Amino acid sequence: MELTVKGMHCEGCVGAVRRFVAAAAPRAQVRVDLGSGRVSITGEAERQAVIAAIERAGYLVEGK
């Protein structure tokens, strides 16, 4: 799944998104591209759980 995430500004933000997604979907692999704001998740992950995790981390997911 591919998501566009707004509000990430630094590597600390990238780490926070990775940690929150990993907690919501421990079997998934997460790639975060800070420049484009794209988050790519492969493996076992429920879309709504991942979106909720990213929003709990304090970021906005576009086009939910």
C-alpha positions as CSV (number, residue, x, y, z in Angstrom):
1,M,0.0,0.0,0.0
2,E,1.1,3.5,-0.7
3,L,0.1,6.5,1.4
4,T,0.9,10.2,1.2
5,V,1.7,11.7,4.6
6,K,1.8,15.4,5.4
7,G,3.8,17.0,8.2
8,M,7.0,15.0,8.1
9,H,10.0,17.4,8.2
10,C,13.0,15.5,9.4
11,E,14.5,12.0,10.0
12,G,12.9,12.1,13.5
13,C,9.5,12.3,11.8
14,V,10.5,9.4,9.5
15,G,11.5,7.3,12.5
16,A,8.2,8.1,14.3
17,V,6.1,7.1,11.3
18,R,8.1,3.8,11.0
19,R,7.7,3.0,14.7
20,F,4.0,3.7,14.8
21,V,3.3,1.7,11.7
22,A,5.5,-1.2,12.9
23,A,3.4,-1.2,16.1
24,A,0.2,-1.4,14.2
25,A,1.4,-3.9,11.6
26,P,4.4,-5.8,13.0
27,R,4.7,-8.2,10.0
28,A,4.8,-5.4,7.5
29,Q,7.9,-3.7,5.9
30,V,7.8,0.1,5.9
31,R,9.6,2.5,3.6
32,V,9.4,6.2,4.1
33,D,10.5,8.8,1.5
34,L,10.8,12.1,3.4
35,G,11.2,14.2,0.2
36,S,7.9,13.0,-1.4
37,G,6.0,12.3,1.8
38,R,5.3,8.8,0.5
39,V,5.0,5.8,2.9
40,S,5.1,2.3,1.3
41,I,4.0,-0.7,3.3
42,T,4.4,-4.2,2.1
43,G,3.3,-7.4,3.8
44,E,0.5,-8.0,6.2
45,A,-1.1,-4.7,7.1
46,E,-4.7,-3.4,7.4
47,R,-5.0,-0.1,5.7
48,Q,-7.2,1.6,8.3
49,A,-5.0,0.4,11.2
50,V,-1.9,1.9,9.4
51,I,-3.7,5.2,8.8
52,A,-4.8,5.4,12.4
53,A,-1.2,4.7,13.6
54,I,0.2,7.4,11.4
55,E,-2.4,9.9,12.6
56,R,-1.7,8.9,16.2
57,A,1.9,9.8,15.5
58,G,0.7,13.3,14.7
59,Y,0.7,13.3,10.9
60,L,-2.0,13.7,8.2
61,V,-2.7,11.0,5.7
62,E,-4.0,12.3,2.4
63,G,-6.7,10.6,0.4
64,K,-7.7,8.1,3.1
